Amino acid sequence: MSDDPYWNAGQGGEPSGRFSGGDPLVTDTFEGWWHASMDVVQRSWRTVGLILLIGVVLPRWILGAFNSTVRTPDIDVTQTDWGTIVREYNPGVAVGVIGAILSLAVLYVSGSAVLGAVRTAAAEAAGGFLALGEAFSFGFKRGGRFFLWLLLAWITIAVGLVLCILPGLWAIFALSLMAPAAVFEARRSPYARSIQLTHSAFWPALGRIVIVVLVAVAANLIISLVGLLLAGVWHAVFASWLATVLTVLTEAVMALLLLVPMIWILAASLCAYAWLRGRAESVSATSLSAEAAGVAVDPAEPGEPGHPVPPPPPPNP
């Protein structure tokens, strides 16, 4: 019987023998998932952080700088003519098209970087290593297909939130494991696979994903509010050109601060995916890493699922 407080006993209980080897990714209990996530952060924060810095933080900062400098209106606060305000706020068709293209490019690059970061974290959990170029090569190789699934996911979430809130919240939960699903199961739809995995143990998975989402929302909300407040101060105190420069620099700092929770969110999602797959399959960090690399793993090898690591020989007298 599992001591997991989120464990749903109706799902068949603990898969016997699959979690006795202390695998760095595949766990059973909530406590094990939590510690495994923190271990991924401690083990891979340098490499994963560098990938996310280059592939996620930097593109987001560029997009934010574009919105702050080109698309931010210069409206007189005493203006009461709403028609004039709308005309001044509208940045123009060309700027809107450029902004839309830039947003899609950022989504593609960021999604590819996340795939490379998940692949790197899995490789290091299995005792391997992935160079920065290899990680980005892997991410961009699968990023095109993943980009289309990301668009579908964003549309699903947006429509759900607009229609009735709850369907959008369900979509956030159900689609939260798309990145690891795309990394380890390339021939399957990450959209459908994420839904299948999260619903294979609905309440235990919900308990874990809620924590991940709350951390993500709280971090983005707090850091965004601080950035907006500082931007307001810059525009109220300094000249327009200097306020714009300071705002762009502030957004860079805020983006760097978001990198810290971003690493843990990626680690927690990876460990949640490994836990859910481990409920139904014999998997390990080594087999997952090999699966991502497209390499077949011999289950008879020591340390693989179903074949525990043999104890060390006794010391010679």
C-alpha positions in Angstrom: 0.0 0.0 0.0 1.4 3.4 -1.0 1.8 6.2 1.5 1.1 8.8 -1.3 -1.5 11.2 0.0 -2.7 11.7 -3.5 -2.7 8.1 -4.4 -6.0 6.7 -5.8 -6.3 3.2 -4.4 -9.0 2.5 -7.0 -6.4 2.6 -9.8 -4.9 -0.7 -8.6 -2.5 0.3 -5.9 1.3 0.4 -6.2 2.9 -1.4 -9.1 4.9 -4.0 -7.3 8.6 -3.9 -7.6 9.0 -1.0 -10.0 10.1 1.6 -7.5 12.5 -0.3 -5.3 15.6 0.6 -7.2 15.7 4.3 -6.3 15.5 5.5 -9.9 16.3 9.2 -10.3 13.1 9.9 -12.4 10.6 7.1 -11.9 9.0 7.4 -8.5 5.8 6.3 -6.8 4.9 8.5 -3.8 4.2 12.2 -3.8 7.3 12.6 -1.6 9.4 10.7 -4.0 8.2 12.8 -6.9 9.0 16.0 -5.0 12.5 14.9 -4.1 13.2 13.6 -7.6 12.1 17.0 -9.0 14.5 18.8 -6.7 17.3 16.3 -7.5 16.8 17.1 -11.2 17.1 20.8 -10.4 20.2 20.2 -8.3 21.8 17.9 -10.9 20.9 19.8 -14.1 20.3 23.4 -13.3 23.4 24.6 -15.1 22.8 22.9 -18.4 19.0 23.1 -18.4 19.2 26.7 -17.2 21.6 27.6 -20.1 19.3 26.0 -22.6 16.2 27.8 -21.3 18.2 31.1 -21.0 19.1 31.0 -24.7 16.0 29.4 -26.1 13.2 30.7 -23.8 14.3 33.8 -21.8 16.1 35.6 -24.6 13.4 35.2 -27.2 10.7 36.3 -24.6 12.8 39.3 -23.7 13.1 40.3 -27.4 9.4 40.0 -27.8 8.8 42.0 -24.7 11.2 44.7 -25.8 9.4 44.9 -29.2 6.1 45.3 -27.4 7.5 48.0 -25.1 9.2 50.1 -27.7 7.2 49.7 -30.9 3.7 48.7 -29.8 3.4 50.7 -26.6 1.3 53.8 -27.3 2.2 57.3 -26.1 -1.2 58.5 -24.9 -1.9 61.7 -23.1 -3.3 60.7 -19.7 -5.7 63.7 -19.9 -7.2 62.6 -23.2 -10.9 61.8 -22.8 -11.8 61.3 -26.5 -12.0 57.5 -26.8 -11.8 57.7 -30.6 -8.5 59.5 -30.3 -7.2 57.0 -27.7 -8.1 54.0 -29.9 -6.3 55.6 -32.9 -3.2 56.4 -30.9 -3.2 52.9 -29.3 -3.4 51.1 -32.7 0.2 50.5 -33.7 -0.8 49.9 -37.3 -1.2 46.8 -39.5 2.4 46.3 -40.3 3.5 46.4 -36.7 0.7 44.0 -35.8 1.8 41.5 -38.5 5.4 41.7 -37.4 4.3 41.2 -33.8 2.3 38.2 -34.7 5.1 36.6 -36.7 7.6 37.4 -33.9 5.2 35.7 -31.3 5.0 32.6 -33.4 8.7 32.5 -33.9 9.2 32.8 -30.1 6.7 30.0 -29.5 8.6 27.7 -32.0 12.1 28.5 -30.5 10.9 28.2 -26.9 9.1 24.9 -27.6 12.2 23.5 -29.3 14.4 24.7 -26.4 12.1 23.0 -23.8 12.4 19.7 -25.8 16.2 20.0 -25.7 16.1 20.8 -22.0 13.9 17.8 -21.1 16.2 15.6 -23.2 19.3 17.0 -21.4 17.7 16.5 -17.9 16.8 12.9 -18.8 20.3 12.1 -20.1 22.0 13.5 -17.0 19.6 11.6 -14.8 20.7 8.4 -16.5 24.4 9.3 -15.9 25.0 10.7 -19.4 25.8 14.1 -20.9 24.4 16.1 -23.7 26.3 19.0 -25.3 24.5 22.3 -25.8 24.6 21.9 -29.6 23.2 18.4 -29.3 20.4 19.6 -27.1 19.4 22.4 -29.5 19.8 20.1 -32.5 17.4 17.6 -30.9 14.9 20.3 -30.0 14.8 21.9 -33.4 14.6 18.6 -35.1 11.4 17.8 -33.3 10.3 21.5 -32.8 8.4 21.9 -36.1 5.9 19.1 -35.3 5.8 20.1 -31.7 5.1 23.7 -32.6 1.8 22.7 -34.4 0.7 20.7 -31.3 1.6 23.7 -29.1 -0.6 25.9 -31.3 -3.5 23.5 -30.9 -2.9 23.4 -27.2 -2.9 27.2 -26.8 -6.1 27.4 -28.9 -7.7 24.7 -26.7 -6.8 26.5 -23.5 -7.8 29.9 -24.8 -11.2 28.7 -26.0 -11.8 26.8 -22.8 -11.0 29.8 -20.6 -13.1 32.2 -22.7 -16.1 29.9 -22.8 -16.5 28.8 -19.2 -13.1 28.9 -17.4 -13.3 25.3 -16.1 -12.7 23.7 -19.6 -9.6 25.9 -19.9 -8.4 24.9 -16.5 -8.9 21.2 -17.4 -7.0 21.8 -20.6 -4.1 23.3 -18.7 -3.9 20.2 -16.6 -4.5 17.6 -19.3 -2.0 19.1 -21.7 0.7 19.8 -19.1 2.9 16.8 -20.1 3.1 17.5 -23.8 6.8 18.4 -23.8 8.1 15.1 -22.2 5.6 13.1 -24.3 7.1 14.7 -27.4 10.6 14.0 -26.3 10.2 10.3 -25.4 7.4 9.2 -27.6 8.1 10.8 -31.0 5.7 8.6 -32.9 2.7 9.5 -30.9 0.7 12.7 -30.6 1.9 14.6 -27.5 -1.5 16.2 -27.3 -3.4 13.0 -27.0 -0.6 11.3 -25.0 -0.6 14.0 -22.3 -4.4 13.7 -21.9 -4.1 9.9 -21.7 -1.3 10.0 -19.0 -2.9 12.7 -16.8 -6.2 10.8 -16.8 -4.7 7.4 -16.1 -4.3 8.6 -12.5 -6.5 11.7 -12.5 -6.5 12.7 -8.8 -2.9 11.9 -8.0 -1.8 13.6 -11.2 -4.0 16.6 -10.5 -2.4 17.0 -7.0 1.1 17.2 -8.6 0.1 19.4 -11.6 -1.8 21.9 -9.5 1.4 22.5 -7.5 3.3 23.0 -10.8 0.7 25.4 -12.2 0.4 27.4 -9.0 4.2 27.9 -8.9 4.2 29.0 -12.6 1.2 31.3 -12.1 2.5 32.8 -8.9 6.0 33.4 -10.3 4.7 35.0 -13.5 2.2 37.1 -11.7 4.6 38.5 -9.0 7.4 39.2 -11.4 5.1 40.7 -14.0 3.5 43.0 -11.4 7.0 44.1 -10.2 8.0 44.8 -13.8 4.8 46.8 -14.5 5.3 48.9 -11.4 8.9 49.7 -12.2 7.9 50.5 -15.8 5.3 52.9 -14.5 7.9 54.6 -12.2 10.4 55.0 -15.1 7.8 56.6 -17.3 6.6 58.9 -14.5 10.1 60.1 -13.5 12.3 60.0 -16.6 12.1 61.3 -20.2 10.4 59.0 -22.7 13.5 57.7 -24.4 15.2 56.9 -21.0 12.1 55.4 -19.6 11.9 53.1 -22.6 15.5 52.0 -22.2 15.0 51.4 -18.5 11.8 49.4 -19.2 13.6 47.1 -21.6 16.4 46.5 -19.1 13.8 45.8 -16.4 12.1 43.3 -18.6 15.5 41.6 -19.0 16.0 41.3 -15.3 12.4 40.0 -14.8 13.0 37.4 -17.5 16.1 36.2 -15.7 14.2 35.9 -12.4 11.6 33.7 -14.2 14.4 31.3 -15.1 14.5 30.0 -11.5 10.9 28.6 -11.3 11.1 27.6 -14.9 13.8 25.1 -14.2 11.8 23.5 -11.4 8.6 23.4 -13.4 10.4 21.5 -16.2 11.9 19.1 -13.7 8.6 18.5 -12.0 6.8 17.9 -15.3 9.5 15.4 -16.3 9.2 13.5 -13.1 5.4 13.5 -13.3 5.6 12.0 -16.8 8.1 9.4 -15.6 5.9 8.5 -12.6 2.7 8.1 -14.7 4.5 6.0 -17.3 6.0 3.9 -14.5 2.5 3.0 -13.3 1.8 1.0 -16.4 5.3 0.3 -17.9 8.7 -0.9 -16.8 10.7 2.3 -17.4 13.7 3.9 -15.9 15.8 7.1 -16.4 18.1 5.0 -18.6 15.4 3.6 -20.8 13.7 7.0 -21.1 17.0 8.6 -22.2 17.7 5.8 -24.7 14.1 6.1 -26.0 14.6 9.8 -26.6 17.8 9.1 -28.4 16.2 6.3 -30.5 18.5 3.6 -29.0 17.1 0.2 -28.0 17.8 -0.8 -24.4 18.3 -4.4 -23.4 16.1 -5.0 -20.4 18.6 -7.7 -19.3 21.2 -5.1 -18.6 21.9 -4.5 -14.9 20.0 -1.4 -13.7 17.2 -1.7 -16.3 13.6 -2.3 -15.4 13.1 -5.8 -14.2 16.8 -6.4 -13.7 18.0 -4.6 -10.5 21.6 -3.6 -10.0 23.5 -6.5 -8.4 25.0 -5.9 -5.0 28.8 -5.2 -4.9 31.0 -8.2 -4.2 32.1 -8.6 -0.6 35.5 -7.2 0.2 38.4 -9.6 0.1 39.6 -10.6 3.6 
